[in-house]
Amino acid sequence: MVMKRRRRFMWLAICVAALAVAANLPRERTLVLLSTNDMHAQIDRFPQLAAAVAACRDTADNVVLIDAGDRWTGNPYVDRTPTPGMPIIRLMNRLGYDAATLGNHEFDHGQAYLGRIIDSMEFAVVCANLKSDTCTFPQLPPYAIIERGGIRIGLVGVVTNYEGPGHPAGHASSFAGLEFPDPQAMAAKYAEELRSQVDVLVLVSHMGDDRDEEFLLGSAHRADKDEKGGMAGSPYDVVIGGHTHEVRNSLIGGTLLTQTGKNLNNVGATVIRLRGRKRKVVDRSFRLIDLSNYDAAEPYASEVAACEADPELNRPTGRFANGAGRPGLAGWIARTIAAATRSEVGFYHWGGVRLDTIPAGEVSRAQIYALEPFDTEVAVSRMTPEELRRIILAKYNDSCNLKEAHRLDLVATTPYTIVTDAADRAVDVRFPELREGRACRIAFNDYVFKNYAAVDRTNGQVLDGVRVNELLLKDLENGQPVAIDNRPIQTVEVSERR
């Protein structure tokens, strides 16, 4: 316990050290930005987050709490309540978040629902690259300006539009009537507008760290030093990032790029020092804080426990004969939807598998809804190997949705090998068990069927009401333990041809 308490307050040395330096320098002030991203409704760690935030607020005078999007979709205790997502919003309101931007998963329940639930958020919600003229979704402000101890902080929000394309990842119906201009262009536009009005300028980004870095490198390339000591072409002091579930702590062109991972495992602490009457930023640093080192704070712990006491979600629905890893879970989903629709081949996409493991033994309904939280429906089509090949090649070589490119994205019940060249560009797909020219009945989920490039939808359809997670529950309920095959049967190999 002594060691745990030592670790519990270890990160506060950041604030203490910064304040000690400030005490010995004229007119120096310190600002702390606490940040989360991609919480995906994983409220188990929220009581620890509350403890960490309280400890920081007790130590530092000027603290701002920010979230970079994707607050829900991933935890059935939050997502399947009568008002989906509301438990995480109540916790954020109680903790006193200051600002947040939108992630793509904020739209999972549709824009009309999101438009209503934003009214329940007691913190600023900003997004500079969302344009709305619909009555179902209010136009959000592009930025917010917050003051702490005489320091003016500008917070500009942006969300990805790369996966749609032209809108965030998700079904096109969720974005009808909305426009999502280029997030990098809008980030640059509002930076120029705000720079002279604030002391610290922060981009709260749900573009992904790869796109954040692309933006900062492009800006730095055009930049000259400005009077603030930053870069004229890249005027942001800090990027609070999200979307790609990475951990980032990089200084690029004078801007600190940060991201904390996912699922509320960590909170980010960015310390900014400002000096002089003009409050010039003279230093910025980032520290990743592991929330497992904190004890749970009340009343947050009791609120989370009450939320997770749902007897229907906690009811066991079947058993796994052996432990399952993510490849095994993806394969099980593909096999289940193929068997349920009497298809010869089943496909499921890697990004739709939201649990990394499920251990052997009893499996609850909550675990299945956490594994597949999107309520996606099954789609069937007739396709030849050549048509499947085009889909797989397009996905591997995707130049727009970079975080899902150059990897095995589609897990199938039939083996295949992606052949790449020396530059890691896919040039062929081999199907050893499929006959070329013969059309097979193929099962997908509706997200792949509706959104993946090169899918020919003329010979297929979505099976309304046939949901992937409900088929998984039925497979578990048949009385026999489900055996999971964790061996991957899809591979990537580099062509030996030069």
C-alpha positions, 0 to 999 in steps of 0.5 A: 500500500505504501508503494502504491501511494508513492506511485499515486502521487508520483506524477504530481512532481510534474506540477510541483517542479514546474511551480518551483521553477516558476517561483524563482522567475519573474512573472512566470505562470504554469498551466496544466492541461489534463487530457483523455481520448477514446474513452469508449465508455470504459467507466471502470477507470473513471473513479481513478481518473477522478482521483488523479484530477483531484490531486492535480487540482489540489497541487496546481492553480491553473488546470484545464480538463479536455477530451478528444472524442469517442466518449461512448461505444464500447461498454454495454453498461453505458451504450445500452442504457435507456439514454445511450451514453448518458452514464459517461456524460454524467461522470464527465459533468460531475468531474468538471470537464472544460471542453471536448471535441467530437469523435466519429463514434459520437455519431453512432446513435445518429445525428439527431440523438447526438444533437439532443444529448449535447444539451446534457454536456456541461462543458464546451463541445467544439468542432471547426470542421462540421457544418450543419444547416439541419434542424436535427443537429445544432451548429457547434462553435469551432472553438472555445476560449477559457481563462485560468489565472489570467491565462487565455487558452484557445481550444479549436476542435476538429474531427476526421473526415478521411474514412467516409470519405468526406465524413467520419467513419460510420454509416453515411445515413448518420451524417446526412445533411452535414458537411465536414470540410478538411480538418487540417484546413479548418485547424489552420484557419481558426489558428490564424484567427485566434492566435492574437487573442490567446496566450496558449493555443490548443488543437483538440483533434480527433484526426488521428496522430498520423494526420496530426503529424502530417498537419504539423509537418506541413505547417512547419515546412512553411513556417517562420518564427513568430513573436510568440516563439512558436511557428507562424505556419503552425501556431498551435502550442499543443495538440491534444489528439485522439482516434488512432488509440496511440500514445504520442509525446512528440515535438513537431515544428514547435508544437507538442503532439500528444495522445493517451492511448484508449479506454481510459487506461491513462490520463495525459498531463501537459505542463506549459510555462509562460513568462513575462507580461505577454505570457510567452510560452517558454516550455511545454512537456507531456507526461502519461499518467497510468490510472492503475496507480490511483485508488478509486474516488467516491462518489464515482466508484459507487456510481460506476458500480450501480451502472454495472449491476445490470442483471440482464447484461451480467447473465451468462449466455454460454461458455468458451471451451478455450480462451480467445484472442482477437484473431480467434474472435474475428474468425468466430464472428465470420464463421457465425454469420456465414453459418447463420446465413448459409453462406460459403464464406464469411468476412468480418473486419478487424476494427469491428472486434472491440475486445482483445481477449475473452477467457475460457469459461462462462461468457456474459451478454455484456461481453458479447455486446462489448465485443460487437457494440455497434449492432451491425446487421448481416449483409449477403452477396454473391461474389467471385474471387476476383470481386473479393480480390478487388475489395481486399486490395483496395483496403490494403492500399487505402490512401485515405484511411491510413490507420486501416491500410497496410494490414490484414483488415478482413478476416475470413473463413477461407484462407487467403494470402495478400501479395505485396511488392517491396514498397508494401503495396498489395498487388494480388490476393491468392485464394487457395480454396476458391475457384476462380470465376465461380460466384459464392454466397458471401456474408459480411456485416453491413458496415463493410458492405456499405462502406468499403471501396470496390464492393459491388452491391448490385448482387447483395443486400442487408438482412434487416434485423439480423444483427451480428451480436444476436447471432453470436448470442444464439451460437453460445446459447446452443448448449455446447461450449464454443471452441475458438480457433486462434490460428490466423489463416490469412497472411501477407507475403512480399513478392519475390519478383523484382 
